Amino acid sequence: MNSKERLAAYLAGEKVDRRPNLTIVGSAVCRFADGGKGMDIETYCKDWRKMADAAAAAAREYKLDFIQIASDLLREAEGYGTEVSYFPHKLPTAKKYALGDISEAASLRPLRAAEIPRLYDLVKAAEYALADPDVDPMVLCVGPMTVAGNVRGVQDLLMDMYDEPELCAGLLDTVTETTLDFISCLASVGVKYAYVADPVASLVSPSVYEEFILPEHKKIFSRMAELGITGRLHMCGNTTAILPYSSGCGAKIIDVDHVVNFAEALDIVGDRCILNGNIDPVSDVYSCDYTHTREALLGVAKSAGGRRAMFMPGCELPTDTDTANLLAIHDALAAIGG
């Protein structure tokens, strides 16, 4: 059973040899560029072909069940005018946000994906990766709260949510329109899987999530479903209080971070989605040994009590995570089985 078959079968509720491995390896793929010579992180963020080639090689080496078409969370915001600084050894950061005041959001128009070169690069990378006979690409769509935070500045946006809620709602609507167009572009080249990373959304209260963010998430996953794309939602931190709402957004898979009690989270979501998580990417994968990683993942599986779920680190791994520990994730999944 190859990765394409395994992921499709598991999501359809069919028998598989093991649970799919959807570990977000992030910039750890850089070491596989140029036949193993590697690339710096700025290149990873700017050269879509090298990124896709490295991600495909990483998928095989790490025994992942998707080709990660992603790099950083600033592509959309850069299109809206945020100035970005790039670095060789760390992910880019916002140098100057596009909006100096939330009142400026009223003048923003929704951009099409093709108007944002680095965003449209992901469409090119996905189409290129679709030629792989064994592993399907899964493409990053940055979530609306995170795009808005990268356009306005996260701290200012969180204050604006209380001071100027209508303008914030309009900003979220605007950036979501870009994501919807991006999803249509992905579907037009044949993409089957996409994941929405919205870490800033985990910083708000459940009531704010329900009022402002859930409607945007529903739009995004509804568009994916209409176009035949299976959607996955990734939010960092302790999202336990948000799960009663996010589990109904339409995502087929929802990732939960290591600070969430996995058994409790499974109780909350029921059969509305497939929960995926949730060992600590640092203490359980990065700063330990193979045996610790394997046992940590087996422990999460045990906490699931036989319920339908997938298992992986709860968030993106550090760049120089040891390959042996990444393979420990696969070995644990093989021991857990289908």
GULO-56280 format. One record per residue (C-alpha): residue number from 1; residue in three letters; x, y, z. Coordinates in pm, whole numbers, plus 50000, padded with zeros to 5 digits. Each point is the difference from the previous one (the first is absolute). Layout:
BEGIN
r k: NUM r: ala c1: X c2: Y c3: Z $
...
This chain:
BEGIN
r k: 1 r: met c1: 50000 c2: 50000 c3: 50000 $
r k: 2 r: asn c1: 50162 c2: 50326 c3: 49894 $
r k: 3 r: ser c1: 49940 c2: 50338 c3: 50165 $
r k: 4 r: lys c1: 49734 c2: 50111 c3: 49752 $
r k: 5 r: glu c1: 49803 c2: 49683 c3: 50061 $
r k: 6 r: arg c1: 50049 c2: 50008 c3: 50377 $
r k: 7 r: leu c1: 49884 c2: 50359 c3: 50051 $
r k: 8 r: ala c1: 49699 c2: 49969 c3: 49770 $
r k: 9 r: ala c1: 49894 c2: 49668 c3: 50154 $
r k: 10 r: tyr c1: 50034 c2: 50117 c3: 50360 $
r k: 11 r: leu c1: 49798 c2: 50315 c3: 49937 $
r k: 12 r: ala c1: 49733 c2: 49788 c3: 49834 $
r k: 13 r: gly c1: 49980 c2: 49775 c3: 50307 $
r k: 14 r: glu c1: 50155 c2: 49704 c3: 49822 $
r k: 15 r: lys c1: 50258 c2: 49753 c3: 50130 $
r k: 16 r: val c1: 50363 c2: 50115 c3: 49988 $
r k: 17 r: asp c1: 50334 c2: 49850 c3: 50102 $
r k: 18 r: arg c1: 50072 c2: 50294 c3: 50234 $
r k: 19 r: arg c1: 49871 c2: 50348 c3: 50081 $
r k: 20 r: pro c1: 50118 c2: 50270 c3: 49758 $
r k: 21 r: asn c1: 50301 c2: 50201 c3: 50110 $
r k: 22 r: leu c1: 49914 c2: 50370 c3: 49958 $
r k: 23 r: thr c1: 50286 c2: 50139 c3: 50208 $
r k: 24 r: ile c1: 50066 c2: 50365 c3: 49909 $
r k: 25 r: val c1: 50375 c2: 49994 c3: 49949 $
r k: 26 r: gly c1: 50031 c2: 50364 c3: 49895 $
r k: 27 r: ser c1: 50344 c2: 50121 c3: 49899 $
r k: 28 r: ala c1: 50155 c2: 49664 c3: 50092 $
r k: 29 r: val c1: 49946 c2: 49920 c3: 49631 $
r k: 30 r: cys c1: 50277 c2: 50248 c3: 49909 $
r k: 31 r: arg c1: 50272 c2: 49741 c3: 50054 $
r k: 32 r: phe c1: 49869 c2: 49799 c3: 49702 $
r k: 33 r: ala c1: 50035 c2: 50276 c3: 49738 $
r k: 34 r: asp c1: 50240 c2: 49961 c3: 49706 $
r k: 35 r: gly c1: 50051 c2: 49630 c3: 50050 $
r k: 36 r: gly c1: 50079 c2: 50032 c3: 50369 $
r k: 37 r: lys c1: 50221 c2: 50308 c3: 49979 $
r k: 38 r: gly c1: 49729 c2: 50198 c3: 50173 $
r k: 39 r: met c1: 49870 c2: 50354 c3: 49964 $
r k: 40 r: asp c1: 49961 c2: 50298 c3: 50227 $
r k: 41 r: ile c1: 49660 c2: 50103 c3: 50132 $
r k: 42 r: glu c1: 49974 c2: 50310 c3: 49781 $
r k: 43 r: thr c1: 50032 c2: 49776 c3: 49694 $
r k: 44 r: tyr c1: 49744 c2: 49762 c3: 50151 $
r k: 45 r: cys c1: 49755 c2: 50291 c3: 50023 $
r k: 46 r: lys c1: 50068 c2: 50141 c3: 49653 $
r k: 47 r: asp c1: 50081 c2: 49710 c3: 49766 $
r k: 48 r: trp c1: 49685 c2: 49791 c3: 49964 $
r k: 49 r: arg c1: 50160 c2: 49728 c3: 49790 $
r k: 50 r: lys c1: 50285 c2: 49939 c3: 50247 $
r k: 51 r: met c1: 49748 c2: 50005 c3: 50284 $
r k: 52 r: ala c1: 49780 c2: 49741 c3: 49830 $
r k: 53 r: asp c1: 50292 c2: 49775 c3: 49905 $
r k: 54 r: ala c1: 50137 c2: 50012 c3: 50355 $
r k: 55 r: ala c1: 49657 c2: 49933 c3: 50148 $
r k: 56 r: ala c1: 49950 c2: 49696 c3: 49776 $
r k: 57 r: ala c1: 50339 c2: 49863 c3: 50101 $
r k: 58 r: ala c1: 49921 c2: 50066 c3: 50366 $
r k: 59 r: ala c1: 49668 c2: 49819 c3: 49968 $
r k: 60 r: arg c1: 50183 c2: 49688 c3: 49892 $
r k: 61 r: glu c1: 50283 c2: 50027 c3: 50251 $
r k: 62 r: tyr c1: 49771 c2: 50073 c3: 50295 $
r k: 63 r: lys c1: 49725 c2: 49764 c3: 49875 $
r k: 64 r: leu c1: 49737 c2: 50273 c3: 49992 $
r k: 65 r: asp c1: 49670 c2: 49956 c3: 49823 $
r k: 66 r: phe c1: 49991 c2: 50342 c3: 49838 $
r k: 67 r: ile c1: 50235 c2: 50234 c3: 49817 $
r k: 68 r: gln c1: 50007 c2: 50320 c3: 50203 $
r k: 69 r: ile c1: 49942 c2: 50296 c3: 49767 $
r k: 70 r: ala c1: 50068 c2: 50280 c3: 50245 $
r k: 71 r: ser c1: 50271 c2: 50217 c3: 50146 $
r k: 72 r: asp c1: 49900 c2: 50308 c3: 50200 $
r k: 73 r: leu c1: 49680 c2: 50178 c3: 50109 $
r k: 74 r: leu c1: 50068 c2: 50336 c3: 49834 $
r k: 75 r: arg c1: 49922 c2: 49942 c3: 49633 $
r k: 76 r: glu c1: 49647 c2: 50144 c3: 50007 $
r k: 77 r: ala c1: 50092 c2: 50289 c3: 50228 $
r k: 78 r: glu c1: 50292 c2: 50091 c3: 49777 $
r k: 79 r: gly c1: 49753 c2: 50030 c3: 49714 $
r k: 80 r: tyr c1: 49794 c2: 50246 c3: 50204 $
r k: 81 r: gly c1: 50302 c2: 50220 c3: 50061 $
r k: 82 r: thr c1: 50176 c2: 49868 c3: 50310 $
r k: 83 r: glu c1: 50376 c2: 50038 c3: 49960 $
r k: 84 r: val c1: 50184 c2: 49674 c3: 50068 $
r k: 85 r: ser c1: 50358 c2: 49933 c3: 50108 $
r k: 86 r: tyr c1: 50162 c2: 49674 c3: 49884 $
r k: 87 r: phe c1: 50282 c2: 49812 c3: 50168 $
r k: 88 r: pro c1: 50220 c2: 49702 c3: 49912 $
r k: 89 r: his c1: 49953 c2: 49812 c3: 50326 $
r k: 90 r: lys c1: 49654 c2: 50089 c3: 50129 $
r k: 91 r: leu c1: 49652 c2: 50062 c3: 49861 $
r k: 92 r: pro c1: 49914 c2: 50348 c3: 49873 $
r k: 93 r: thr c1: 49850 c2: 50265 c3: 50224 $
r k: 94 r: ala c1: 49784 c2: 50305 c3: 49941 $
r k: 95 r: lys c1: 50213 c2: 50314 c3: 49983 $
r k: 96 r: lys c1: 49711 c2: 50245 c3: 49959 $
r k: 97 r: tyr c1: 49632 c2: 49913 c3: 50007 $
r k: 98 r: ala c1: 49776 c2: 50111 c3: 49716 $
r k: 99 r: leu c1: 49746 c2: 50171 c3: 50228 $
r k: 100 r: gly c1: 50120 c2: 50269 c3: 50237 $
r k: 101 r: asp c1: 49644 c2: 50041 c3: 50127 $
r k: 102 r: ile c1: 49698 c2: 49770 c3: 49976 $
r k: 103 r: ser c1: 49803 c2: 50279 c3: 49829 $
r k: 104 r: glu c1: 50215 c2: 49936 c3: 49692 $
r k: 105 r: ala c1: 49841 c2: 49655 c3: 49966 $
r k: 106 r: ala c1: 49688 c2: 50161 c3: 49855 $
r k: 107 r: ser c1: 50192 c2: 50092 c3: 49683 $
r k: 108 r: leu c1: 50144 c2: 49652 c3: 49936 $
r k: 109 r: arg c1: 49859 c2: 49801 c3: 49711 $
r k: 110 r: pro c1: 50019 c2: 49622 c3: 49986 $
r k: 111 r: leu c1: 50296 c2: 49884 c3: 49794 $
r k: 112 r: arg c1: 49996 c2: 49705 c3: 49767 $
r k: 113 r: ala c1: 50264 c2: 49734 c3: 50063 $
r k: 114 r: ala c1: 50163 c2: 50070 c3: 49663 $
r k: 115 r: glu c1: 50064 c2: 50360 c3: 50113 $
r k: 116 r: ile c1: 50227 c2: 49875 c3: 50281 $
r k: 117 r: pro c1: 50306 c2: 49841 c3: 49838 $
r k: 118 r: arg c1: 50124 c2: 49800 c3: 50298 $
r k: 119 r: leu c1: 49649 c2: 49874 c3: 50075 $
r k: 120 r: tyr c1: 49944 c2: 49889 c3: 49642 $
r k: 121 r: asp c1: 50336 c2: 49823 c3: 50017 $
r k: 122 r: leu c1: 49826 c2: 49744 c3: 50224 $
r k: 123 r: val c1: 49758 c2: 49923 c3: 49716 $
r k: 124 r: lys c1: 50297 c2: 49939 c3: 49770 $
r k: 125 r: ala c1: 50172 c2: 49787 c3: 50264 $
r k: 126 r: ala c1: 49686 c2: 49795 c3: 50061 $
r k: 127 r: glu c1: 49944 c2: 49934 c3: 49630 $
r k: 128 r: tyr c1: 50363 c2: 49895 c3: 49969 $
r k: 129 r: ala c1: 49978 c2: 49770 c3: 50303 $
r k: 130 r: leu c1: 49684 c2: 49833 c3: 49869 $
r k: 131 r: ala c1: 50219 c2: 49809 c3: 49755 $
r k: 132 r: asp c1: 50133 c2: 49790 c3: 50288 $
r k: 133 r: pro c1: 49861 c2: 49647 c3: 49957 $
r k: 134 r: asp c1: 49998 c2: 49907 c3: 50368 $
r k: 135 r: val c1: 49934 c2: 50306 c3: 50218 $
r k: 136 r: asp c1: 49746 c2: 50278 c3: 49963 $
r k: 137 r: pro c1: 50082 c2: 50363 c3: 50078 $
r k: 138 r: met c1: 49820 c2: 50178 c3: 50283 $
r k: 139 r: val c1: 50008 c2: 50378 c3: 49963 $
r k: 140 r: leu c1: 50011 c2: 50267 c3: 50269 $
r k: 141 r: cys c1: 49726 c2: 50262 c3: 50008 $
r k: 142 r: val c1: 50071 c2: 50254 c3: 50274 $
r k: 143 r: gly c1: 49689 c2: 50055 c3: 50211 $
r k: 144 r: pro c1: 49817 c2: 50333 c3: 50001 $
r k: 145 r: met c1: 50085 c2: 50108 c3: 50355 $
r k: 146 r: thr c1: 50368 c2: 49933 c3: 49938 $
r k: 147 r: val c1: 50001 c2: 50184 c3: 49667 $
r k: 148 r: ala c1: 49821 c2: 50293 c3: 50165 $
r k: 149 r: gly c1: 50253 c2: 49991 c3: 50284 $
r k: 150 r: asn c1: 50283 c2: 50011 c3: 49750 $
r k: 151 r: val c1: 49836 c2: 50294 c3: 49820 $
r k: 152 r: arg c1: 49923 c2: 50205 c3: 50312 $
r k: 153 r: gly c1: 50230 c2: 49856 c3: 50268 $
r k: 154 r: val c1: 49869 c2: 49735 c3: 50237 $
r k: 155 r: gln c1: 50001 c2: 50206 c3: 50319 $
r k: 156 r: asp c1: 49829 c2: 50295 c3: 49835 $
r k: 157 r: leu c1: 49747 c2: 49774 c3: 49828 $
r k: 158 r: leu c1: 49903 c2: 49835 c3: 50328 $
r k: 159 r: met c1: 49934 c2: 50343 c3: 50152 $
r k: 160 r: asp c1: 49814 c2: 50110 c3: 49688 $
r k: 161 r: met c1: 49768 c2: 49700 c3: 50033 $
r k: 162 r: tyr c1: 49852 c2: 50169 c3: 50307 $
r k: 163 r: asp c1: 50033 c2: 50364 c3: 49897 $
r k: 164 r: glu c1: 49900 c2: 49977 c3: 49632 $
r k: 165 r: pro c1: 49823 c2: 49665 c3: 49951 $
r k: 166 r: glu c1: 49829 c2: 50096 c3: 49673 $
r k: 167 r: leu c1: 50325 c2: 50106 c3: 49834 $
r k: 168 r: cys c1: 50167 c2: 49678 c3: 50119 $
r k: 169 r: ala c1: 49712 c2: 49793 c3: 49864 $
r k: 170 r: gly c1: 50041 c2: 50178 c3: 49668 $
r k: 171 r: leu c1: 50373 c2: 49930 c3: 49997 $
r k: 172 r: leu c1: 49936 c2: 49631 c3: 50066 $
r k: 173 r: asp c1: 49745 c2: 49993 c3: 49717 $
r k: 174 r: thr c1: 50247 c2: 50165 c3: 49764 $
r k: 175 r: val c1: 50289 c2: 49762 c3: 50060 $
r k: 176 r: thr c1: 49765 c2: 49699 c3: 49995 $
r k: 177 r: glu c1: 49896 c2: 50095 c3: 49647 $
r k: 178 r: thr c1: 50363 c2: 49962 c3: 49896 $
r k: 179 r: thr c1: 50015 c2: 49657 c3: 50164 $
r k: 180 r: leu c1: 49682 c2: 49892 c3: 49822 $
r k: 181 r: asp c1: 50150 c2: 50101 c3: 49666 $
r k: 182 r: phe c1: 50323 c2: 49819 c3: 50090 $
r k: 183 r: ile c1: 49800 c2: 49683 c3: 50074 $
r k: 184 r: ser c1: 49833 c2: 50026 c3: 49661 $
r k: 185 r: cys c1: 50343 c2: 50028 c3: 49838 $
r k: 186 r: leu c1: 50119 c2: 49692 c3: 50187 $
r k: 187 r: ala c1: 49694 c2: 49803 c3: 49892 $
r k: 188 r: ser c1: 50052 c2: 50106 c3: 49638 $
r k: 189 r: val c1: 50336 c2: 49819 c3: 49991 $
r k: 190 r: gly c1: 49868 c2: 49690 c3: 50177 $
r k: 191 r: val c1: 50097 c2: 50046 c3: 50365 $
r k: 192 r: lys c1: 49818 c2: 49759 c3: 50235 $
r k: 193 r: tyr c1: 50124 c2: 50112 c3: 50342 $
r k: 194 r: ala c1: 50060 c2: 50335 c3: 50169 $
r k: 195 r: tyr c1: 50060 c2: 50110 c3: 50355 $
r k: 196 r: val c1: 49911 c2: 50327 c3: 50166 $
r k: 197 r: ala c1: 50254 c2: 50120 c3: 50255 $
r k: 198 r: asp c1: 49842 c2: 50266 c3: 50221 $
r k: 199 r: pro c1: 50211 c2: 50026 c3: 50316 $
r k: 200 r: val c1: 49885 c2: 50354 c3: 50084 $
r k: 201 r: ala c1: 49641 c2: 49873 c3: 50022 $
r k: 202 r: ser c1: 50098 c2: 49798 c3: 50307 $
r k: 203 r: leu c1: 50073 c2: 50324 c3: 50190 $
r k: 204 r: val c1: 49637 c2: 50114 c3: 50018 $
r k: 205 r: ser c1: 49717 c2: 49899 c3: 50231 $
r k: 206 r: pro c1: 49747 c2: 49737 c3: 49890 $
r k: 207 r: ser c1: 49733 c2: 50269 c3: 49960 $
r k: 208 r: val c1: 50225 c2: 50212 c3: 49775 $
r k: 209 r: tyr c1: 50094 c2: 49691 c3: 49800 $
r k: 210 r: glu c1: 49634 c2: 49908 c3: 49956 $
r k: 211 r: glu c1: 49896 c2: 50350 c3: 49895 $
r k: 212 r: phe c1: 50287 c2: 50112 c3: 49779 $
r k: 213 r: ile c1: 50215 c2: 49707 c3: 49890 $
r k: 214 r: leu c1: 49773 c2: 49698 c3: 49978 $
r k: 215 r: pro c1: 49792 c2: 50155 c3: 49717 $
r k: 216 r: glu c1: 50320 c2: 50053 c3: 49799 $
r k: 217 r: his c1: 50124 c2: 49646 c3: 50069 $
r k: 218 r: lys c1: 49662 c2: 49867 c3: 49888 $
r k: 219 r: lys c1: 50026 c2: 50192 c3: 49672 $
r k: 220 r: ile c1: 50348 c2: 49859 c3: 49938 $
r k: 221 r: phe c1: 49921 c2: 49636 c3: 50072 $
r k: 222 r: ser c1: 49669 c2: 50023 c3: 49817 $
r k: 223 r: arg c1: 50182 c2: 50121 c3: 49689 $
r k: 224 r: met c1: 50249 c2: 49715 c3: 50035 $
r k: 225 r: ala c1: 49718 c2: 49746 c3: 50029 $
r k: 226 r: glu c1: 49821 c2: 50145 c3: 49696 $
r k: 227 r: leu c1: 50318 c2: 49961 c3: 49795 $
r k: 228 r: gly c1: 50094 c2: 49652 c3: 50121 $
r k: 229 r: ile c1: 50282 c2: 50102 c3: 50235 $
r k: 230 r: thr c1: 50031 c2: 49836 c3: 50340 $
r k: 231 r: gly c1: 50069 c2: 50268 c3: 50259 $
r k: 232 r: arg c1: 50208 c2: 49995 c3: 50316 $
r k: 233 r: leu c1: 50008 c2: 50267 c3: 50273 $
r k: 234 r: his c1: 50317 c2: 50066 c3: 50198 $
r k: 235 r: met c1: 49992 c2: 50229 c3: 50304 $
r k: 236 r: cys c1: 50275 c2: 50021 c3: 50261 $
r k: 237 r: gly c1: 49973 c2: 50023 c3: 50378 $
r k: 238 r: asn c1: 49721 c2: 49892 c3: 50232 $
r k: 239 r: thr c1: 49695 c2: 49995 c3: 49776 $
r k: 240 r: thr c1: 49788 c2: 49785 c3: 50231 $
r k: 241 r: ala c1: 49741 c2: 50272 c3: 50062 $
r k: 242 r: ile c1: 49979 c2: 50078 c3: 49627 $
r k: 243 r: leu c1: 49959 c2: 49638 c3: 49885 $
r k: 244 r: pro c1: 49622 c2: 49989 c3: 50054 $
r k: 245 r: tyr c1: 49978 c2: 50266 c3: 49729 $
r k: 246 r: ser c1: 50297 c2: 49924 c3: 49772 $
r k: 247 r: ser c1: 49903 c2: 49633 c3: 49976 $
r k: 248 r: gly c1: 49690 c2: 50112 c3: 49811 $
r k: 249 r: cys c1: 50182 c2: 50222 c3: 49748 $
r k: 250 r: gly c1: 50004 c2: 49733 c3: 49730 $
r k: 251 r: ala c1: 50363 c2: 49890 c3: 50028 $
r k: 252 r: lys c1: 50037 c2: 49625 c3: 49958 $
r k: 253 r: ile c1: 50315 c2: 49999 c3: 50218 $
r k: 254 r: ile c1: 50076 c2: 50225 c3: 50296 $
r k: 255 r: asp c1: 50348 c2: 50010 c3: 50152 $
r k: 256 r: val c1: 50040 c2: 50061 c3: 50373 $
r k: 257 r: asp c1: 50316 c2: 50115 c3: 50174 $
r k: 258 r: his c1: 50177 c2: 49821 c3: 50286 $
r k: 259 r: val c1: 49842 c2: 50215 c3: 50274 $
r k: 260 r: val c1: 49656 c2: 49857 c3: 49916 $
r k: 261 r: asn c1: 49885 c2: 49687 c3: 50184 $
r k: 262 r: phe c1: 49952 c2: 49765 c3: 49705 $
r k: 263 r: ala c1: 49740 c2: 49776 c3: 50163 $
r k: 264 r: glu c1: 49796 c2: 50302 c3: 50109 $
r k: 265 r: ala c1: 50026 c2: 50149 c3: 49653 $
r k: 266 r: leu c1: 49871 c2: 49677 c3: 49845 $
r k: 267 r: asp c1: 49700 c2: 50019 c3: 50232 $
r k: 268 r: ile c1: 49932 c2: 50355 c3: 49888 $
r k: 269 r: val c1: 50019 c2: 49950 c3: 49625 $
r k: 270 r: gly c1: 49819 c2: 49665 c3: 49983 $
r k: 271 r: asp c1: 49962 c2: 49891 c3: 49640 $
r k: 272 r: arg c1: 49993 c2: 50352 c3: 49851 $
r k: 273 r: cys c1: 50364 c2: 49975 c3: 49888 $
r k: 274 r: ile c1: 50313 c2: 49787 c3: 50031 $
r k: 275 r: leu c1: 50225 c2: 50125 c3: 50276 $
r k: 276 r: asn c1: 50374 c2: 50003 c3: 49932 $
r k: 277 r: gly c1: 50273 c2: 50048 c3: 50263 $
r k: 278 r: asn c1: 50163 c2: 50061 c3: 50232 $
r k: 279 r: ile c1: 50346 c2: 49936 c3: 50148 $
r k: 280 r: asp c1: 50224 c2: 50299 c3: 50079 $
r k: 281 r: pro c1: 50210 c2: 50086 c3: 49693 $
r k: 282 r: val c1: 50286 c2: 50121 c3: 50221 $
r k: 283 r: ser c1: 50022 c2: 49782 c3: 50310 $
r k: 284 r: asp c1: 49860 c2: 49688 c3: 49830 $
r k: 285 r: val c1: 50173 c2: 50025 c3: 49662 $
r k: 286 r: tyr c1: 50273 c2: 50264 c3: 49979 $
r k: 287 r: ser c1: 50182 c2: 49983 c3: 50333 $
r k: 288 r: cys c1: 49983 c2: 49628 c3: 50073 $
r k: 289 r: asp c1: 50094 c2: 49667 c3: 49844 $
r k: 290 r: tyr c1: 49831 c2: 49750 c3: 49770 $
r k: 291 r: thr c1: 49861 c2: 49789 c3: 50283 $
r k: 292 r: his c1: 49842 c2: 50296 c3: 50176 $
r k: 293 r: thr c1: 49827 c2: 50117 c3: 49680 $
r k: 294 r: arg c1: 49866 c2: 49655 c3: 49922 $
r k: 295 r: glu c1: 49869 c2: 49946 c3: 50352 $
r k: 296 r: ala c1: 49844 c2: 50346 c3: 50013 $
r k: 297 r: leu c1: 49800 c2: 49934 c3: 49685 $
r k: 298 r: leu c1: 49895 c2: 49657 c3: 50123 $
r k: 299 r: gly c1: 49883 c2: 50171 c3: 50318 $
r k: 300 r: val c1: 49774 c2: 50239 c3: 49810 $
r k: 301 r: ala c1: 49856 c2: 49709 c3: 49804 $
r k: 302 r: lys c1: 49929 c2: 49820 c3: 50327 $
r k: 303 r: ser c1: 49815 c2: 50305 c3: 50131 $
r k: 304 r: ala c1: 49772 c2: 49985 c3: 49696 $
r k: 305 r: gly c1: 49862 c2: 49674 c3: 50132 $
r k: 306 r: gly c1: 49952 c2: 49840 c3: 49659 $
r k: 307 r: arg c1: 49799 c2: 50292 c3: 49862 $
r k: 308 r: arg c1: 50055 c2: 50117 c3: 49643 $
r k: 309 r: ala c1: 50285 c2: 50252 c3: 50001 $
r k: 310 r: met c1: 50339 c2: 50079 c3: 49852 $
r k: 311 r: phe c1: 50322 c2: 50064 c3: 50189 $
r k: 312 r: met c1: 50291 c2: 50240 c3: 49946 $
r k: 313 r: pro c1: 50181 c2: 50294 c3: 50165 $
r k: 314 r: gly c1: 49755 c2: 50275 c3: 50089 $
r k: 315 r: cys c1: 50179 c2: 50270 c3: 49800 $
r k: 316 r: glu c1: 50277 c2: 50063 c3: 49746 $
r k: 317 r: leu c1: 50340 c2: 49852 c3: 50078 $
r k: 318 r: pro c1: 50322 c2: 50200 c3: 50039 $
r k: 319 r: thr c1: 50223 c2: 50016 c3: 49691 $
r k: 320 r: asp c1: 50278 c2: 49774 c3: 50125 $
r k: 321 r: thr c1: 49787 c2: 49728 c3: 50159 $
r k: 322 r: asp c1: 50187 c2: 49667 c3: 49999 $
r k: 323 r: thr c1: 49896 c2: 49769 c3: 49717 $
r k: 324 r: ala c1: 50002 c2: 49701 c3: 50238 $
r k: 325 r: asn c1: 49732 c2: 50164 c3: 50213 $
r k: 326 r: leu c1: 49789 c2: 50075 c3: 49694 $
r k: 327 r: leu c1: 50024 c2: 49634 c3: 49902 $
r k: 328 r: ala c1: 49894 c2: 49908 c3: 50353 $
r k: 329 r: ile c1: 49662 c2: 50161 c3: 49918 $
r k: 330 r: his c1: 49959 c2: 49766 c3: 49704 $
r k: 331 r: asp c1: 50112 c2: 49699 c3: 50202 $
r k: 332 r: ala c1: 49748 c2: 50079 c3: 50272 $
r k: 333 r: leu c1: 49724 c2: 50036 c3: 49741 $
r k: 334 r: ala c1: 50100 c2: 49665 c3: 49850 $
r k: 335 r: ala c1: 49974 c2: 49842 c3: 50345 $
r k: 336 r: ile c1: 49658 c2: 50159 c3: 50059 $
r k: 337 r: gly c1: 49873 c2: 49877 c3: 49663 $
r k: 338 r: gly c1: 49673 c2: 50098 c3: 49835 $
